[in-house]
Amino acid sequence: SQSMMFFATDVLKFSQEFLSIQNLAAYAFLLMGTALYSKYIQGTNFLLILWYCQIGTAILSMCDVLWTTRITSSSILYFNIPDRVFVLGTDALRMILGRISRQPFYVIATRLCPVGCEATLYAFFMS
């Protein structure tokens, strides 16, 4: 969101280069989420997938609170995690969980898609 972007650029002074690397890493982990789904999770009950992904997303949202209150980089809880590592790690996990939670819907939609409409369906999902 815009508030987190402001925090990252104005408070933590992240450079444009680092933000570009963050976006590149996010897309790499998006592919990893697809590979994890197809190798380990495919065939699992959809409700279980959504349940665990929602729990993981809630925990990652709380990590944003820890990050903005600066608990992760202080010695209060003995974390001492550098901000850049924390941002890359939580962003990677967020992308993987997002892909895993959406993948069952993509699979169902492609099975229901009539022959010849695959490009339209792909454009609809990517918009």
N, C-alpha and C positions, 0 to 999 in steps of 0.2 A: 504494500500500500504506500501511499504518498508520505504518510507520517514516518514509516520505517525508513523510507528513502532519505527523508530529511535527517533523521537520526544518524543514518550511516554516513551521509556526506558532510553534514555540518557539525555534528558532535564528535563522531569518531574519525572524521577526515579521511574516509576511504576515497581512493583515487578512481578516476574513470577506468584505468587499466584493471584495477582489482575488480570493479563491478562488471567489466567485460569478461574477466576470467570466471567470475561467479556465474554469469549467465551461460558461458560455455560449459562449465562443470555441471550446471543444472540440466542441460540438454543431454549430456553424457549419462547422467543418472536417470534421466527419463527413459533412455534406451535400456539401462540396467533394470529398471522396474518392469519393462515389457518382457525382458528375458527371464526375470525371476518369476513373473506370472506364468509364462508358458512352460517353464521347467518344473516349478514346485507347486503352484497354486491352482493351476487349471484343473477343473473337475471338483473343486471344493464348493461347498454350499455358498451361494451368493450372500445370504444373510450373515454368515460367519465372516466372510471377507469384509463386508461393509462394517460390521461390528468392530472388528479389530482395527480397521483403518480409521474409524471414528475415534476410538480410544487413543491410537497413536497420534492423530491430528490434534486432539485435545492436549496431550502431553507436550507436543511440539509448540502449541500456542502458549503454554505456560513457560516454555523455554524462552520465548520472546519477552515475557515479563521479566524473567531472570536477567536477560541480556540488557534490557533498557534500564533496569535498576542497578546495573553494573555489579551484580552479585557474582557473575561468572569470572570476572577479571580481578576481583578483590580476594583477599585471603580470609574472608568471613567464613566461607564454607570449604576452604582449602581446595578450590577448583583450580584457580590460576590458569584458566583457559584463555589463550589469546583470542581477541575479538575476531580476527580473520578466520581462524580455525573453527570457531564456534559458528560463525555465519555460514561457512562452506558446509559444515557438517549438518546443521539443521536444515539448510536449503536442500541438500542432497536427500536427506530422509523425507523431507516434505514432497519432493518430486517423485520419489519411489512410491510412497504411500498414495499419492494422488493418482499415479498411473495404475497401481494395483486396484484401487477402488473403482476406477472408471473402466478398466479393461473388460469386466464381465458384460457391461452394457454394450460395448463395441462388438463383442462376440455375438451377443443376441441379435443386435441390429444387422450385422452382416449375414446372419443366418436367415433373417426375415426379408432381406433385401431382394427384390425381383432382379432377374438377370438383365443386365444392361444399364442398371441404375447405380452401379458401384461408385462411379466418379462423383455423382451427385451426393450420395451418402457420405463419401469421404469429405467433400467440400462442406457439407452441413456440419459434420463433427469438428472440423478444423476452424470453423468460423466462430 
